[in-house]
Amino acid sequence: MTPSGMKIHASILVFLALASVACEAAKPPPDVLGKAQQQLTSARSADAATFAPLELRIAEEQLEKASAAMQARDYKQAADLADESEANGELASIKARLGKLRESVNKLKQDNTEISRILGEADHDAGAAK
């Protein structure tokens, strides 16, 4: 094979390799929005709307943008936005659990205060009866 023939073959191989990579990028990633949607569902069921409304809203907006990017076949942008949505959904879930725990702690403090008050009255009444 002549040197010019080898150059042509090498050029064709490079072109085919680049075309293969370009076609690979055009394929949508499998279930890119699924994990983010799952995390949002989890956050909603954890009462994130009450305890972390900002984080939940941001996660929802990012998921909507990711879905729009998928429709536009911008799979890289869609994956990035879905990852951000998933992270914000997880943050919303964690903040919701924290909010529920704080409510529980406050309820227990109120119960303890009430018990202490009742015991204090009982001690006072027992001392007065002697």
Summary of the structure (lengths in Angstrom):
residues: 130
radius of gyration: 30.1
end to end distance: 118.6
largest distance: 119.5
contacts: 358
relative contact order: 0.11
helix: 88%
strand: 0%
